[in-house]
Amino acid sequence: MKTLKIKIPIETSLRKKIYDALQGESVTAIMEMANIYNQPDYLRNALEGQSFRVDKRLMSHYYDIFYGVKDRLAYEGDVDFYITSDTAINAWTVKSHRAGEPDVVNVNSGLLQLMNDEELKFVIGHEIGHLINEDTELKNLVSFVFPDETIMPLALKYKVQLWSQLAELEADRYGFLACPNIDQCVSAFFKLTTGLNLEQINMDIQTLIESNKERLEYFKSDSGYNSFEDHPVNPIRIEAINLFAASIAGKHTGKKMNELLDLLAKMPSTPVDYYLARFVAAAGLLMANVDNVVTEDEYNVIIEELSAFQLFPKEFLEEYVNSGTDLVKEFDEVTKKIMELDASRRPALLDFLITLAIVDHKIKKTEVETVFNIGVNYLHFSEVEIAQAFAIKVQNEFSPKMQDIV
């Protein structure tokens, strides 16, 4: 199997970036020593007690399909396949971390009742693809470091969600290798999404594929954007598997695939968001440079704020700096535009400026004067309002450096 044809380069780079950011090597070692990886006994007990483990003697048809896909994809790990009585049209995978204990692929009965054998091969191939790529390893690391994902920094959260979607596209490619019939793969997507059987509603698969191209145009427009769920939207998944099938056939699909990946990286936005990102960059750099020293804390505040608008905020800021933009002129233009489009953003903009003024654990006169200048002349606050906002921020967030105390 040619791994390079299956892997998506940006998925590989994002996987490494996330792993390194979370100190994966060290944290994983700690997790292993603490037995964090071990799956609770109740999972295996629940499956053995409430589900049906696929056995050659009792269910030879599904046994041949499931293990046939495993062999076709050359997955060398041991796998136990289970069927669970559940009407949800779903399948899931659990990677084992106990020596000698097989991985688990569970298939709900609702999915089996809806899928034909070829569609089922696609689904099983998809699940084994996750095992081959060891996707649960990274997901476990992320969940361990951030058991409450709401506290995850936005800059990391969006990257994790994009990586998860790219991992799904790669798993789909394994599904196609298990079932190299694009019509069957697309019909499997349709059934997973709608719960409907194409044969029962007399829908033509080619018409379905053509209609997908129309739906994809919506996501290429300004109206459509990535929802950043764990799975990509179906129009993107279907087009991605189409392009993969074409590439296997020897066609050049790189440009179209890159356009599709750009859709996945598309952030939710409103007309004012474009100017807000530019405000954060321009105002942030101006504020941080008031004392001619951009501290690490100030840089991190700018990056974190940009994360609400840019999937790759660091790269955005670097391009911004290297573009030679006149920051004063840029700041003047974008601030006026924001006030024109949505003046209700004023408190948030003022809060951002005050944060930059105190984040380095110092409250310098020049920075305070800059905040008041911008607050009065651009954001149209009174001096009293600015002082009150500053006072609350200092009380809630300011602390002096230890070296200034001792």
Secondary structure as GFF3:
##gff-version 3
##sequence-region A 1 406
A	DSSP	alpha_helix	3	6	.	.	.	ID=ss1
A	DSSP	alpha_helix	9	21	.	.	.	ID=ss2
A	DSSP	alpha_helix	24	33	.	.	.	ID=ss3
A	DSSP	alpha_helix	41	50	.	.	.	ID=ss4
A	DSSP	beta_strand	52	53	.	.	.	ID=ss5
A	DSSP	alpha_helix	60	72	.	.	.	ID=ss6
A	DSSP	beta_strand	79	84	.	.	.	ID=ss7
A	DSSP	beta_strand	91	94	.	.	.	ID=ss8
A	DSSP	beta_strand	103	108	.	.	.	ID=ss9
A	DSSP	alpha_helix	109	114	.	.	.	ID=ss10
A	DSSP	alpha_helix	117	133	.	.	.	ID=ss11
A	DSSP	alpha_helix	135	145	.	.	.	ID=ss12
A	DSSP	three_ten_helix	149	151	.	.	.	ID=ss13
A	DSSP	alpha_helix	154	178	.	.	.	ID=ss14
A	DSSP	alpha_helix	182	194	.	.	.	ID=ss15
A	DSSP	alpha_helix	198	201	.	.	.	ID=ss16
A	DSSP	alpha_helix	205	220	.	.	.	ID=ss17
A	DSSP	alpha_helix	234	248	.	.	.	ID=ss18
A	DSSP	alpha_helix	254	264	.	.	.	ID=ss19
A	DSSP	alpha_helix	273	288	.	.	.	ID=ss20
A	DSSP	alpha_helix	296	306	.	.	.	ID=ss21
A	DSSP	alpha_helix	313	322	.	.	.	ID=ss22
A	DSSP	alpha_helix	327	341	.	.	.	ID=ss23
A	DSSP	three_ten_helix	343	345	.	.	.	ID=ss24
A	DSSP	alpha_helix	346	358	.	.	.	ID=ss25
A	DSSP	alpha_helix	365	377	.	.	.	ID=ss26
A	DSSP	alpha_helix	383	397	.	.	.	ID=ss27
A	DSSP	alpha_helix	402	405	.	.	.	ID=ss28
###
